[in-house]
Amino acid sequence: MTEITIEGLTKRFDDVTAVDDIDLEVESEEFLVLVGPSGCGKSTTLRMIAGLEGITDGELHIGDRRVNELEPKERNIAMVFQNYALYPHMTGAENMKFGMKSVSDYSTTEIDERVREAAGILDIEELLDRRPSELSGGERQRVAIGRAIVREPEVFLLDEPLSNLDAKLRVQMRAELLQLHRELDATTLYVTHDQTEAMTLGDRVAVLNDGQIEQVDPPQRLYDYPATRFVAEFIGSPAMNILPVELVSKGDGVSARHEQFELPLPNADGVSAPQPSAFFGVRPEDVSLAANLDDDVPTFEADVTVTEPLGESLLVHCLVGDDVIHVKAAARSAIDPGETLTLGVDEARLHVFDTAGEAIYHSSPRERTSTDAISTHPEP
């Protein structure tokens, strides 16, 4: 049972702060994903945990051990890299067992048995005698993962391990990684820039931006209750629509007023108004044509500029005044550029962010679940 505890972790390179005073707890046997754009500090964080980068400041514990100054081989971790890091002149089996004797007391027989067991788990027994040049990308990745498994580490660290694979193989490998995690019950920290990978793999997801953690929560909660505007726009594809508004008092309630519309905000008791500047958020799938809504739902008009058939839906780009809004319409909808649409929104799926980018309103009250025990995000 091994946890990872990070307190005030910081990494500076000359005048650049790559990781800026982050706190994070990874629960024992949890699969936690670090996600964010390039340069946000996620791989640097992983490399500090692995011992491949020095720590400028902060505390790092794996289990009950402080590991700040320990060498990588002393941390009982295994890392899988983006480029697989396989030796081209070695077979799959030789790559998997390489370095085992330097970090363990296992005999040659015991190491060979571990390699066979790991190969069985990954279904790569027939690849053990082949060199990397004879393997596909997915097969090389399985060998690299096998090399991590044979060590039976306390913690698995994976740095964008699927990014070199084609789209179909990435989907297959995601499923295999989840199955592998269930079989091994190992604490796993996974880095990716792909928010789809993050949402499908993680028990929880930590979203990083400019070296800081924006939010840590289970995937669905990140999607439903983004803590910041950055999370709202980063998680979800297409991104959440964000439009500038002012918040105004309307009777006993609060409304979001744009130059082209005014929409009431349900359950907005805790929101102060007036506020001259804020940002209204709604996801493309929560915007609908007026013909699909009840008569009493507030509507507004938008001019169609571009349509993108996605197969299962039609993504419609519109202008509301000078602002762009995206709408996910039904597949094969008869909508063409130049049309003016009458739209409405799902009043249970609205969001508002202040000028600093912090969420100040979600229209759907958050329900507590069993995952609240490991969530670090406070109730909105």
N, C-alpha and C positions, 0 to 999 in steps of 0.2 A: 504494500500500500504506500504509494509515493506521491507526494504533492510537490508542486513547484510554487515557491513564494517569492515574489519580486517586490521590493520596496525601494522607491526612489531611484530606479535604475536609469543611469545616464551614460551616454557615450558621446564624447566630443572628438572631432577630427580638426585640429588647428582651430579655425574660427567657425566651424560648422558643428552644430549640435544635431546629431543624427537621431538620438533617442533622448527624450527630455523628461526626466523625473517621472517615470511611469510606475504605477503600482498594479499588480496583477496576481491573482491566485488561481492556479490550475488544480482542480480537485483530483484526487487519486482516481485512476482509471478513466478520467474524462478525456474526450476528444475535443480539444479547443483549437479554433482556427484564428490565426492572425491575418487580417485582410486589409488591404489599402492600396492606394496607387503607388506607382514606382517612386522610390525615394522617400517613402513615409517612415522608414525605420524598422519595418517588420523583419527583414532578413538580418539586419544588424542585431536586433533583439535576440533572434534565434541563435546567432553565432556567439553572442555573449553567454547564453545559457549553455551552449556546447563547449565553451572555453576557447573558441577560435578567435575571439576578439576580447581584448582587455576591457575591464569595466572602469569607467572614469569615476563614477560615484554610485552609491546605492548598495543594497544588500540582495544577495541571491542565495536562496536555500533550495536544495533538492532533498525532499524528505526532511529529516531533522539536522542535516549537515549544511553549514555555510560553505559554499563552494567557490567564492570569489577568486581565490588564488590557486585553486586546484587545477592540475593539468587535465585536458580532455579525457585521457584514459583513466583518470581517478574519479570521474563523475558518474560512471556507470550509465552512460547514455549511448544511444546509437543514432546516427544521422544519415538521412537519405537526401542526396543532392539532386538539383535540377538536371545536371549533365551526367548523372549516374556514377561517374568517377570509377569506372571499371578499368582494370589493367588490360590493355589489348592483347598482350602475349599470354595471358592466363585463361584457363577454362572457367566456366561458370562456377564449378566447385572450388577451384583454386581462389577465385575472387571472393567467394563467400567465406572461406576459412582464413583468408589472409589477415595476419596480425593477431589472430586469436591467442596464440601462445604468449604474446607479449602482454596481454591484458588479462590472462586467466591461467589457472593451473591445470586446465584440461589436458588429458593425454591425446595423442593423435587419434586413437580409436574413438574417444568420446567426441572429439571435434567432428570426425567423419559421420558419427551417428547424428549429431546436431544438424549437420548439413543435409543429411537424408531426410530428417524430420521436417526441416524448414522447406525443403524442396517439395515434400509431400503436401504441406499446407498450401503452398503456392502453385501446385500442379506443374512443376518445372523439372521433374526428374529426368526427362529426356534431354534437357538443355545443359546438364552438368558437365558434359564433355565437350561442349562447344565454346569457341572463343567469341568475344563480343561482336566481331565483324560478321559472324554467322547468325546473329540474332536480330530480330526486329526491335523497334523501339520499345514496344510493350514487354517483350521478353527480357531486354536489358534492364528495364525498370523492375521486373520481378526478381531478377538476380540481385539487383542493388538492395531491394527490400529484404531478400533472403539473407544477405550479408548482415543486415541489421538484426534480423530475428535470431540468428545463431548465437549472438552474444547474450540473449535473454536480458536486455538492459532494463533498468528501472523506468527509463523515459525514452520514447521515440521522438525524434525531431525530424520533420520532413520539410524541405525547402523547395517549394514549387515543383514537386516531383512529376507532375503530369503535363507541364507546360510544353514539352517537346513532342507530345503525342498528338495525333489527329483527333478531330472532334468525336468520332465514333468510339475510338479507343479510350478517350478520356472518360466518356460515360461508363464504359465497361470497367475501367480501372477504379473509378469512384466507388462503384458497387463492391468491387473486390476489396478495396481498402476498408470499407465499412464492415464487411464480413470478417476480415482479418482482425480488425480492432475488437470485434465481439469475441472472437476466439482467444485472443491473447490477453484481453482485459488489462492492457498496458496504458499508462498515462501517455497521451500523445499530444504534441504541439505541432501544428501544421501551418505553413505559410503559403499564401497565394495572393495574387492580385485579382483573381477571378471570383466575383461575388457569387456566381452560380455554384462553384466548388464550395465556397464558404457556407452557403445556405444548405447545401445538400449533405455536407460531411459533418459539420460541427454540432456537438452537444450545445456548445456556446460559441459565439463569435465575438472577437475583439476587433473593432474597427479602428485603425490607426490613421492619423493625418498629421503631417509635419512633426513626426517624432513623438506625438502624444496620443493617448487612447481617448477616442471620442465616446465610445459606449461598449459595454460588454453585456451581452444578453443572449438567450436562446434565439435561433434564427427567426422564428415567426414574430417574436417580440420586437426584434430589430426592425422588421418590416412594418409591423402594425403601430409601434410606438417609438419612432426614431427620436433620440434625445437631442439631436442637433440637425440643422439644415444639411450639413455635410453628409451625415448618415442617411438622411432621407433621400438625397440625390445619388448617393453611391450605391445603396442597396435597392435593388429593383431594376428591371429592364423592360421597357424604357424607364428612365428616371422619373421621379415624382415631378409633377408640374409645380413650379414655384412662381407666384405672381405678387408684385408689390401691392399692398393694400393699406388702408387705415382702418383702425378699429373704432367703431362708433356705438354709442348706447342707443338702443331702440326699445323703448318701453322698459320692460323688466329684463331685457336680454342685451346681447352684443351681436353686432353684425360686422362682416368684413366688407369694406367698400372699395371697389376698384373703379377705374374711370368708366368701365363698361358694364358693371353689375354691382349688386349689393346682395350678399347672402347672409342669412341669419346663422349664428353658431350655436347649435344645441348644446345644452349642459355646460354653458360657459360661465357658471357662477363665479369661478375663481379668477376670471380674466378681467383685468382692469381696462376701462375705456373712459374717455377717448385715448387712443394712441395714434399719433399722426403717421407713424411709419412702422410697418410690420410686413411679414411675408406669409401669404396664404398658400397652403400646399394641398394638392389632391393628386392621387395617382391616376394614370391614363385609364386604367380599368374601372375607376370609380367615377368616370365622366360618361354620360349617356346621352343619346339623342332624345329630345323631348317626347318623341312619339312613344318611347319605351317607359316613360315616367308617369306617375299619377298627376292629375290636373293641378293639384295644389303645390307641386314642387316648384320653387323659384327657378327661372331659366334666364339664359342670356344668349346673345348671338356671337358667332365666330365665323371668320372667313377661311375657307379651306385653301391651303397653298400647295400641299403635296399629299399623296396617298401612297402607302407602302403595304402591299399584300404580304402577309406573314404566314399564309396558309391557314392557321387556326383562327386568325383575326385579321382585321384591316387597321393598320396604324394610320391615323389621320392627323396631319400637321395643320394647325389652325392659327390664325391671328385673332387675339382679343385686344382690340386697340393696337398698341405697339408690341404686345407681349405674346409669346408663343405658348400654345397649349397643345398637348397631344391627347388624342382620344383613341381608345381601343374599341373599334366598332366590330360588329359581326362580320365574319368572313363573307366575301362576295356582296357586301353592301354596295348599293349603287350610289357612290359618292365620288364626285369629280372635283379637281381643282377649279377654283372660281366660284363654287357654291357657297352660300351662306347657311350655316347650320344653327338650329336652336338647340342648346345644350342645357343639361342640368347635372347636378352632382349628387352622389350618395351622401346624405347628411350624417351618416354614422361613420364616415371615413375621411373626415376633414382634419387639417392640421394647421397650426399657426406658429411661426418662429419670430423671435424678436430680431432687432437689427444686429445683435451680436451672434446670431445663428443658433440660439438656444430655443428649444421647444417650450412654448408657453401654453399650448392647448392641443388636445386630441379630443375629437368629438365623441369617440367611443370610450366609455369608462373601462379602465383596465381591470381584468379579472385575474385573481391570484390563482396560480397553479402550483403543482408540486415542484416545479423547477425554480420557484422563487428562493428556495433554500440556497441555491448556488448563484443567484443573480446579483450583480453588483449595482444594477441601475435602480434608483429609487422610484417609488410610485410617481407617475406624472400627475 
